[in-house]
Amino acid sequence: VKSVITLPQQTTTTVDMMKTALFTFIGAIFSPSVGAFHTGFKSINSGVASGLSIPRTPLVGVKSLHNPTPLSSSSSDDNGENSSTAESILDEFHQSNLTFRIVVIGNGAILETTSKLGPTSKSSISPKSGERLLTFASEDKSFEFHVKVDQVCKIAFVAAKRRVARFLTENGTPICSLILVDSSDEAEGWFDALVEKHGNEVLM
C-alpha cells in the first residue's frame, strides 16, 4: 500500500509569498525609492510572521558597504606611499652622479652650495609635519639636502648658457634650483636629454 502525503495548501501559499517578498526586497535594494525599500522590508516581515524562517546568508553579488576593500597602490617607496613626479625627476638628478650648484631660497635667507645629490638618497615622512621628504646626503652627513616634494608643483628647465632646473610652488614661489656645474659634452648631453624627455616645464 503506497502512502500519499499531501502538503497543506498553507505551505505552498507561504512559499509563494516568500518568493514574491524576496524578489520585491532584492529589487528595492537597487531602487533609489525609499518607499520601494520599505515595501520589500514589510514583505519580508510578513513572511516571518507566517512562520517561515529566513536564512541570514549574504546576497550573492552584493558587496558589503561596511568593509570595502581598499584600493591597491602602485609604485611605492619605503614608506608605502606613491612616488610623485617630483621625486622621480629628483631621483634622475641623483642617479646622474653629476655635481650641481644647489640654491635654496627661504624666507629671509638664501643658501648656495656645490655638491652631488648623494650618494645617499632616502624618502621619508616628517614626524613633525607629516610631509613627504626626499633627502640627499653625503656619506658622513656633513651635507644634507631635504626637499618637501609635495610642495613642488612645477619644474622649469632652462638649457641655455647654464643648464638649470627650477623647482616652484603652486603660486610660482621658488623652492630651490639645481644648476649643472659640469660643462662637459657628456654632462650637458644628459641635461638636454632630460629636457627632451620631460619638456621645458613639468606641472604636477
Accessible surface in RSA format (square Angstrom, percent):
REM  Atomic radii and reference values for relative SASA: ProtOr
REM  Chains: A
REM  Algorithm: Lee & Richards
REM  Probe-radius: 1.40
REM  Slices: 20
REM RES _ NUM      All-atoms   Total-Side   Main-Chain    Non-polar    All polar
REM                ABS   REL    ABS   REL    ABS   REL    ABS   REL    ABS   REL
RES VAL A   1   197.70 130.1 119.89 108.5  77.82 187.5 130.23 113.2  67.48 183.0
RES LYS A   2   193.94  94.6 169.07 103.7  24.87  59.2 116.60 105.0  77.35  82.4
RES SER A   3   104.54  88.3  69.82  93.2  34.72  80.0  40.96  87.2  63.58  89.1
RES VAL A   4   132.22  87.0 100.49  91.0  31.72  76.4 103.25  89.7  28.97  78.6
RES ILE A   5   153.54  87.4 125.50  93.5  28.03  67.6 128.52  92.5  25.02  67.9
RES THR A   6   115.75  82.3  91.27  92.5  24.48  58.3  72.90  97.9  42.85  64.8
RES LEU A   7   123.32  68.7 108.27  77.5  15.05  37.8 108.35  76.1  14.97  40.3
RES PRO A   8    83.14  60.6  71.98  65.6  11.17  40.6  83.13  68.6   0.02   0.1
RES GLN A   9   136.76  76.5 127.44  93.1   9.32  22.2  62.00 132.0  74.75  56.7
RES GLN A  10   130.02  72.7 121.97  89.1   8.06  19.2  43.11  91.8  86.91  65.9
RES THR A  11    63.09  44.9  58.77  59.6   4.32  10.3  43.81  58.8  19.28  29.1
RES THR A  12    63.24  45.0  59.25  60.1   3.99   9.5  45.49  61.1  17.75  26.8
RES THR A  13    73.97  52.6  71.24  72.2   2.73   6.5  62.81  84.4  11.16  16.9
RES THR A  14    16.79  11.9  16.10  16.3   0.69   1.6   9.46  12.7   7.33  11.1
RES VAL A  15    58.22  38.3  58.04  52.5   0.17   0.4  58.12  50.5   0.10   0.3
RES ASP A  16    73.66  51.6  71.17  70.8   2.49   5.9  28.28  66.6  45.38  45.3
RES MET A  17    68.78  35.6  61.13  40.5   7.64  18.2  36.43  31.0  32.34  42.9
RES MET A  18     9.77   5.1   9.77   6.5   0.00   0.0   9.77   8.3   0.00   0.0
RES LYS A  19   116.55  56.9 115.06  70.6   1.48   3.5  65.36  58.8  51.19  54.5
RES THR A  20    89.25  63.5  85.21  86.4   4.04   9.6  62.01  83.3  27.23  41.2
RES ALA A  21     2.39   2.2   1.35   2.1   1.04   2.4   2.16   3.0   0.23   0.6
RES LEU A  22    72.85  40.6  72.85  52.1   0.00   0.0  72.85  51.2   0.00   0.0
RES PHE A  23   150.96  75.5 141.98  87.9   8.99  23.4 142.32  86.3   8.64  24.7
RES THR A  24    48.36  34.4  36.73  37.2  11.63  27.7  30.23  40.6  18.14  27.4
RES PHE A  25    45.56  22.8  45.56  28.2   0.00   0.0  45.56  27.6   0.00   0.0
RES ILE A  26    63.67  36.2  63.67  47.4   0.00   0.0  63.67  45.9   0.00   0.0
RES GLY A  27    40.79  50.3   0.00   N/A  40.79  50.3  35.06  96.2   5.72  12.8
RES ALA A  28     4.22   3.9   0.45   0.7   3.77   8.6   1.60   2.3   2.62   6.9
RES ILE A  29    62.70  35.7  37.46  27.9  25.24  60.8  40.14  28.9  22.56  61.2
RES PHE A  30   143.65  71.9 111.12  68.8  32.53  84.7 118.63  71.9  25.03  71.6
RES SER A  31    37.62  31.8  22.88  30.5  14.74  33.9  16.66  35.5  20.96  29.4
RES PRO A  32   138.14 100.7 101.03  92.1  37.11 134.9 115.46  95.3  22.68 140.9
RES SER A  33    54.66  46.2  44.27  59.1  10.39  23.9  35.02  74.6  19.64  27.5
RES VAL A  34   103.20  67.9  96.59  87.4   6.62  15.9  99.49  86.4   3.71  10.1
RES GLY A  35    44.07  54.3   0.00   N/A  44.07  54.3  36.43 100.0   7.64  17.1
RES ALA A  36    35.50  32.6  26.05  40.2   9.45  21.5  32.77  46.2   2.73   7.2
RES PHE A  37    83.42  41.7  83.42  51.7   0.00   0.0  83.42  50.6   0.00   0.0
RES HIS A  38    95.24  52.1  94.38  65.6   0.86   2.2  53.24  54.9  42.00  48.9
RES THR A  39    75.88  54.0  72.25  73.2   3.63   8.7  50.30  67.6  25.58  38.7
RES GLY A  40     0.00   0.0   0.00   N/A   0.00   0.0   0.00   0.0   0.00   0.0
RES PHE A  41    98.75  49.4  98.75  61.2   0.00   0.0  98.75  59.9   0.00   0.0
RES LYS A  42   145.73  71.1 141.02  86.5   4.71  11.2  85.35  76.8  60.38  64.3
RES SER A  43    29.33  24.8  24.47  32.7   4.86  11.2  10.34  22.0  18.98  26.6
RES ILE A  44    23.28  13.2  23.28  17.3   0.00   0.0  23.28  16.8   0.00   0.0
RES ASN A  45    73.42  50.6  67.74  65.5   5.68  13.7  24.18  58.2  49.24  47.6
RES SER A  46    50.29  42.5  41.47  55.4   8.81  20.3  42.20  89.9   8.09  11.3
RES GLY A  47     0.02   0.0   0.00   N/A   0.02   0.0   0.02   0.1   0.00   0.0
RES VAL A  48    82.01  54.0  72.90  66.0   9.11  22.0  72.90  63.3   9.11  24.7
RES ALA A  49    90.91  83.6  48.75  75.2  42.17  95.9  61.43  86.5  29.48  78.1
RES SER A  50    49.03  41.4  20.52  27.4  28.51  65.7  17.70  37.7  31.33  43.9
RES GLY A  51    68.53  84.5   0.00   N/A  68.53  84.5  35.96  98.7  32.57  72.9
RES LEU A  52    62.93  35.0  60.07  43.0   2.86   7.2  61.72  43.3   1.20   3.2
RES SER A  53   100.22  84.7  75.58 100.9  24.64  56.8  54.80 116.7  45.42  63.6
RES ILE A  54    49.39  28.1  32.33  24.1  17.05  41.1  33.23  23.9  16.16  43.8
RES PRO A  55   100.21  73.0  80.38  73.3  19.84  72.1  91.27  75.4   8.94  55.6
RES ARG A  56   236.27  99.2 196.54 100.2  39.73  94.6  79.90 109.2 156.37  94.8
RES THR A  57   101.66  72.3  85.60  86.8  16.07  38.3  66.50  89.3  35.16  53.2
RES PRO A  58   120.09  87.5  98.34  89.6  21.75  79.1 110.62  91.3   9.47  58.9
RES LEU A  59    68.92  38.4  57.95  41.5  10.97  27.6  60.21  42.3   8.71  23.4
RES VAL A  60   153.77 101.2 123.82 112.1  29.96  72.2 129.69 112.7  24.08  65.3
RES GLY A  61    77.37  95.4   0.00   N/A  77.37  95.4  40.66 111.6  36.71  82.2
RES VAL A  62    62.12  40.9  41.42  37.5  20.70  49.9  44.94  39.1  17.18  46.6
RES LYS A  63   181.54  88.6 166.76 102.3  14.78  35.2 115.62 104.1  65.91  70.2
RES SER A  64    66.30  56.0  42.13  56.2  24.17  55.7  46.54  99.1  19.76  27.7
RES LEU A  65   164.83  91.8 138.31  98.9  26.52  66.7 140.83  98.9  23.99  64.6
RES HIS A  66   164.18  89.7 138.94  96.6  25.24  64.6  92.37  95.2  71.81  83.6
RES ASN A  67   122.07  84.2 102.72  99.3  19.35  46.6  31.30  75.3  90.77  87.7
RES PRO A  68   101.70  74.1  82.84  75.5  18.87  68.6  88.35  72.9  13.35  83.0
RES THR A  69   122.24  86.9  98.92 100.3  23.32  55.6  67.06  90.1  55.18  83.4
RES PRO A  70   116.12  84.6  95.09  86.7  21.02  76.4 106.45  87.9   9.67  60.1
RES LEU A  71   175.46  97.7 148.37 106.1  27.09  68.1 150.35 105.6  25.12  67.6
RES SER A  72   115.00  97.2  79.64 106.3  35.37  81.5  52.57 111.9  62.43  87.5
RES SER A  73    66.97  56.6  34.97  46.7  31.99  73.7  26.17  55.7  40.79  57.1
RES SER A  74    90.05  76.1  77.74 103.8  12.30  28.3  50.17 106.8  39.87  55.9
RES SER A  75    80.08  67.7  53.25  71.1  26.84  61.8  46.11  98.2  33.97  47.6
RES SER A  76    64.42  54.4  29.64  39.6  34.78  80.1  20.94  44.6  43.48  60.9
RES ASP A  77    30.70  21.5  11.80  11.7  18.90  44.7  20.69  48.7  10.01  10.0
RES ASP A  78   133.97  93.8  95.29  94.8  38.67  91.5  31.73  74.7 102.24 102.0
RES ASN A  79    64.13  44.2  36.59  35.4  27.54  66.3  12.36  29.7  51.78  50.0
RES GLY A  80    49.41  60.9   0.00   N/A  49.41  60.9  28.52  78.3  20.88  46.8
RES GLU A  81    76.29  43.8  75.16  56.9   1.13   2.7   5.58  10.8  70.71  57.7
RES ASN A  82    77.63  53.5  72.87  70.4   4.76  11.5  23.63  56.9  53.99  52.2
RES SER A  83    46.75  39.5  24.41  32.6  22.34  51.5  11.73  25.0  35.02  49.1
RES SER A  84    32.78  27.7  23.83  31.8   8.95  20.6  32.77  69.8   0.01   0.0
RES THR A  85    66.46  47.3  56.48  57.3   9.98  23.8  24.46  32.9  42.00  63.5
RES ALA A  86     0.99   0.9   0.98   1.5   0.01   0.0   0.98   1.4   0.01   0.0
RES GLU A  87    11.43   6.6  10.21   7.7   1.22   2.9   7.07  13.7   4.36   3.6
RES SER A  88    56.96  48.1  48.06  64.1   8.91  20.5  32.70  69.6  24.26  34.0
RES ILE A  89     0.24   0.1   0.24   0.2   0.00   0.0   0.24   0.2   0.00   0.0
RES LEU A  90     0.01   0.0   0.01   0.0   0.00   0.0   0.01   0.0   0.00   0.0
RES ASP A  91    55.72  39.0  55.72  55.5   0.00   0.0  13.86  32.6  41.86  41.7
RES GLU A  92    41.39  23.8  37.88  28.7   3.52   8.4  25.66  49.6  15.73  12.8
RES PHE A  93     0.69   0.3   0.00   0.0   0.69   1.8   0.00   0.0   0.69   2.0
RES HIS A  94    32.70  17.9  24.55  17.1   8.14  20.8   6.85   7.1  25.84  30.1
RES GLN A  95   124.82  69.8  99.36  72.6  25.46  60.6  34.69  73.8  90.13  68.4
RES SER A  96    26.05  22.0   0.48   0.6  25.57  58.9  10.41  22.2  15.63  21.9
RES ASN A  97    97.44  67.2  87.20  84.3  10.24  24.7  24.18  58.2  73.26  70.8
RES LEU A  98    30.02  16.7  28.05  20.1   1.97   5.0  29.63  20.8   0.39   1.1
RES THR A  99    39.50  28.1  37.78  38.3   1.73   4.1  20.85  28.0  18.65  28.2
RES PHE A 100     0.16   0.1   0.16   0.1   0.00   0.0   0.16   0.1   0.00   0.0
RES ARG A 101    86.22  36.2  86.22  44.0   0.00   0.0  22.84  31.2  63.39  38.4
RES ILE A 102     2.52   1.4   2.10   1.6   0.43   1.0   2.10   1.5   0.43   1.2
RES VAL A 103    20.69  13.6  20.63  18.7   0.07   0.2  20.63  17.9   0.07   0.2
RES VAL A 104    46.02  30.3  45.63  41.3   0.39   0.9  45.63  39.7   0.39   1.0
RES ILE A 105    67.12  38.2  54.84  40.9  12.28  29.6  54.84  39.5  12.28  33.3
RES GLY A 106    42.18  52.0   0.00   N/A  42.18  52.0  31.09  85.3  11.09  24.8
RES ASN A 107   166.76 115.0 128.27 124.0  38.49  92.7  38.12  91.8 128.64 124.3
RES GLY A 108    87.48 107.9   0.00   N/A  87.48 107.9  43.65 119.8  43.83  98.2
RES ALA A 109    70.69  65.0  58.25  89.9  12.44  28.3  67.08  94.5   3.61   9.6
RES ILE A 110   114.10  64.9  81.16  60.5  32.95  79.4  81.62  58.8  32.49  88.2
RES LEU A 111   115.99  64.6 114.25  81.7   1.74   4.4 114.95  80.7   1.04   2.8
RES GLU A 112    89.57  51.4  67.17  50.8  22.40  53.3  13.60  26.3  75.97  62.0
RES THR A 113    42.88  30.5  39.30  39.8   3.58   8.5  18.61  25.0  24.27  36.7
RES THR A 114    64.95  46.2  40.39  40.9  24.56  58.5  32.57  43.8  32.38  48.9
RES SER A 115    24.19  20.4  17.39  23.2   6.80  15.7  13.78  29.3  10.41  14.6
RES LYS A 116    91.03  44.4  88.21  54.1   2.82   6.7  49.28  44.4  41.75  44.5
RES LEU A 117     3.61   2.0   0.00   0.0   3.61   9.1   0.19   0.1   3.41   9.2
RES GLY A 118     7.05   8.7   0.00   N/A   7.05   8.7   1.65   4.5   5.41  12.1
RES PRO A 119    86.12  62.8  60.97  55.6  25.15  91.4  69.47  57.4  16.65 103.5
RES THR A 120    60.05  42.7  54.83  55.6   5.22  12.4  40.79  54.8  19.27  29.1
RES SER A 121    43.46  36.7  13.49  18.0  29.98  69.1   6.62  14.1  36.84  51.6
RES LYS A 122   127.50  62.2 122.80  75.3   4.70  11.2  69.93  62.9  57.57  61.3
RES SER A 123    14.37  12.1   9.74  13.0   4.63  10.7   9.57  20.4   4.80   6.7
RES SER A 124    30.40  25.7  30.40  40.6   0.00   0.0  18.75  39.9  11.65  16.3
RES ILE A 125    68.43  38.9  52.33  39.0  16.10  38.8  52.33  37.7  16.10  43.7
RES SER A 126    15.98  13.5  14.03  18.7   1.94   4.5   2.63   5.6  13.35  18.7
RES PRO A 127   136.30  99.3  93.43  85.2  42.87 155.8 105.88  87.4  30.41 189.0
RES LYS A 128   203.41  99.2 164.08 100.7  39.33  93.6 113.36 102.0  90.05  95.9
RES SER A 129    67.79  57.3  31.04  41.4  36.75  84.7  39.17  83.4  28.63  40.1
RES GLY A 130    51.00  62.9   0.00   N/A  51.00  62.9  26.48  72.7  24.52  54.9
RES GLU A 131    42.55  24.4  39.74  30.1   2.80   6.7  24.58  47.5  17.96  14.7
RES ARG A 132    28.21  11.8  27.57  14.1   0.63   1.5   2.00   2.7  26.21  15.9
RES LEU A 133    31.54  17.6  31.54  22.6   0.00   0.0  31.54  22.2   0.00   0.0
RES LEU A 134    11.69   6.5  11.69   8.4   0.00   0.0  11.69   8.2   0.00   0.0
RES THR A 135    20.91  14.9  20.90  21.2   0.01   0.0  16.26  21.8   4.65   7.0
RES PHE A 136     0.05   0.0   0.05   0.0   0.00   0.0   0.05   0.0   0.00   0.0
RES ALA A 137     2.67   2.5   2.67   4.1   0.00   0.0   2.67   3.8   0.00   0.0
RES SER A 138    25.44  21.5  24.78  33.1   0.66   1.5  24.78  52.8   0.66   0.9
RES GLU A 139   150.25  86.3 119.64  90.5  30.61  72.9  43.90  84.9 106.34  86.8
RES ASP A 140   110.00  77.1  76.85  76.5  33.15  78.4  49.77 117.1  60.23  60.1
RES LYS A 141   139.42  68.0 122.36  75.1  17.06  40.6  64.89  58.4  74.53  79.4
RES SER A 142    97.19  82.1  51.91  69.3  45.28 104.3  46.84  99.8  50.34  70.5
RES PHE A 143    36.26  18.1  33.04  20.5   3.22   8.4  36.26  22.0   0.00   0.0
RES GLU A 144    81.84  47.0  52.63  39.8  29.21  69.5  12.71  24.6  69.13  56.4
RES PHE A 145    13.01   6.5  11.19   6.9   1.82   4.7  13.01   7.9   0.00   0.0
RES HIS A 146    95.62  52.3  71.90  50.0  23.72  60.7  59.99  61.8  35.63  41.5
RES VAL A 147     3.03   2.0   1.04   0.9   1.98   4.8   3.03   2.6   0.00   0.0
RES LYS A 148    93.72  45.7  91.11  55.9   2.61   6.2  45.69  41.1  48.04  51.2
RES VAL A 149     2.56   1.7   0.00   0.0   2.56   6.2   0.00   0.0   2.56   6.9
RES ASP A 150    85.28  59.7  56.85  56.6  28.43  67.2  30.90  72.7  54.38  54.2
RES GLN A 151    74.94  41.9  67.98  49.7   6.96  16.6  26.73  56.9  48.21  36.6
RES VAL A 152     4.35   2.9   0.00   0.0   4.35  10.5   0.00   0.0   4.35  11.8
RES CYS A 153    38.29  29.0  34.73  38.7   3.56   8.4   9.73  24.6  28.56  30.8
RES LYS A 154    56.91  27.8  56.91  34.9   0.00   0.0  15.96  14.4  40.95  43.6
RES ILE A 155     0.00   0.0   0.00   0.0   0.00   0.0   0.00   0.0   0.00   0.0
RES ALA A 156    17.51  16.1  17.51  27.0   0.00   0.0  17.51  24.7   0.00   0.0
RES PHE A 157    10.62   5.3   0.01   0.0  10.61  27.6   0.01   0.0  10.61  30.4
RES VAL A 158    53.78  35.4  50.93  46.1   2.84   6.8  53.78  46.7   0.00   0.0
RES ALA A 159    52.44  48.2  17.61  27.2  34.83  79.2  18.03  25.4  34.41  91.2
RES ALA A 160    64.08  58.9  45.36  70.0  18.72  42.6  57.03  80.3   7.05  18.7
RES LYS A 161   204.63  99.8 172.69 106.0  31.94  76.0 123.40 111.1  81.23  86.5
RES ARG A 162   146.08  61.3 139.29  71.0   6.79  16.2  56.98  77.9  89.10  54.0
RES ARG A 163    38.01  16.0  35.56  18.1   2.45   5.8   1.67   2.3  36.34  22.0
RES VAL A 164     5.29   3.5   5.29   4.8   0.00   0.0   5.29   4.6   0.00   0.0
RES ALA A 165     0.00   0.0   0.00   0.0   0.00   0.0   0.00   0.0   0.00   0.0
RES ARG A 166    98.86  41.5  98.86  50.4   0.00   0.0  25.69  35.1  73.17  44.3
RES PHE A 167     0.08   0.0   0.07   0.0   0.01   0.0   0.07   0.0   0.01   0.0
RES LEU A 168    24.04  13.4  24.04  17.2   0.00   0.0  24.04  16.9   0.00   0.0
RES THR A 169    29.41  20.9  27.25  27.6   2.16   5.1  27.25  36.6   2.16   3.3
RES GLU A 170   156.59  89.9 126.51  95.7  30.08  71.6  43.39  83.9 113.20  92.4
RES ASN A 171   128.96  88.9  88.45  85.5  40.50  97.5  46.47 111.8  82.49  79.7
RES GLY A 172    39.69  48.9   0.00   N/A  39.69  48.9  22.92  62.9  16.77  37.6
RES THR A 173    70.24  50.0  66.08  67.0   4.16   9.9  51.38  69.0  18.86  28.5
RES PRO A 174    58.15  42.4  53.67  48.9   4.48  16.3  53.67  44.3   4.48  27.9
RES ILE A 175    33.10  18.8  29.54  22.0   3.56   8.6  32.00  23.0   1.10   3.0
RES CYS A 176     2.14   1.6   1.37   1.5   0.77   1.8   0.99   2.5   1.15   1.2
RES SER A 177    12.77  10.8  12.74  17.0   0.03   0.1   4.82  10.3   7.95  11.1
RES LEU A 178     0.12   0.1   0.00   0.0   0.12   0.3   0.00   0.0   0.12   0.3
RES ILE A 179    21.13  12.0  21.13  15.7   0.00   0.0  21.13  15.2   0.00   0.0
RES LEU A 180    16.06   8.9   2.02   1.4  14.04  35.3   2.02   1.4  14.04  37.8
RES VAL A 181    73.92  48.6  51.78  46.9  22.14  53.3  56.43  49.0  17.48  47.4
RES ASP A 182    54.55  38.2  45.35  45.1   9.21  21.8  16.77  39.5  37.78  37.7
RES SER A 183    89.58  75.7  71.58  95.5  18.00  41.5  35.02  74.6  54.57  76.4
RES SER A 184    49.88  42.1  37.79  50.4  12.09  27.9  45.35  96.6   4.53   6.3
RES ASP A 185   130.19  91.2 115.66 115.1  14.52  34.3  40.31  94.9  89.88  89.6
RES GLU A 186   152.82  87.7 137.11 103.7  15.71  37.4  60.84 117.7  91.98  75.1
RES ALA A 187     1.17   1.1   0.29   0.5   0.87   2.0   0.99   1.4   0.18   0.5
RES GLU A 188    43.71  25.1  43.71  33.1   0.00   0.0   4.45   8.6  39.26  32.1
RES GLY A 189    36.43  44.9   0.00   N/A  36.43  44.9  30.09  82.6   6.34  14.2
RES TRP A 190    62.99  25.3  53.87  26.1   9.12  21.4  45.67  24.4  17.32  28.1
RES PHE A 191     0.13   0.1   0.13   0.1   0.00   0.0   0.13   0.1   0.00   0.0
RES ASP A 192    56.38  39.5  50.87  50.6   5.51  13.0  28.88  68.0  27.49  27.4
RES ALA A 193    56.49  51.9  48.41  74.7   8.08  18.4  51.58  72.6   4.91  13.0
RES LEU A 194     6.34   3.5   3.45   2.5   2.88   7.2   5.90   4.1   0.44   1.2
RES VAL A 195    21.55  14.2  20.19  18.3   1.36   3.3  20.19  17.5   1.36   3.7
RES GLU A 196   153.72  88.3 121.89  92.2  31.83  75.8  51.01  98.7 102.71  83.9
RES LYS A 197   141.54  69.1 103.97  63.8  37.58  89.5  77.45  69.7  64.09  68.3
RES HIS A 198    48.22  26.4  25.61  17.8  22.60  57.8  19.87  20.5  28.34  33.0
RES GLY A 199    30.15  37.2   0.00   N/A  30.15  37.2  28.97  79.5   1.18   2.6
RES ASN A 200   103.04  71.1  96.59  93.3   6.45  15.5  22.34  53.8  80.70  78.0
RES GLU A 201    96.66  55.5  76.21  57.7  20.45  48.7  21.46  41.5  75.21  61.4
RES VAL A 202    17.97  11.8  14.88  13.5   3.09   7.4  17.97  15.6   0.00   0.0
RES LEU A 203   131.62  73.3 104.28  74.6  27.35  68.7 104.28  73.2  27.35  73.6
RES MET A 204    91.17  47.2  24.06  15.9  67.11 159.8  54.17  46.1  37.01  49.0
END  Absolute sums over single chains surface
CHAIN  1 A    14106.2      11052.5       3053.7       8374.7       5731.5
END  Absolute sums over all chains
TOTAL         14106.2      11052.5       3053.7       8374.7       5731.5
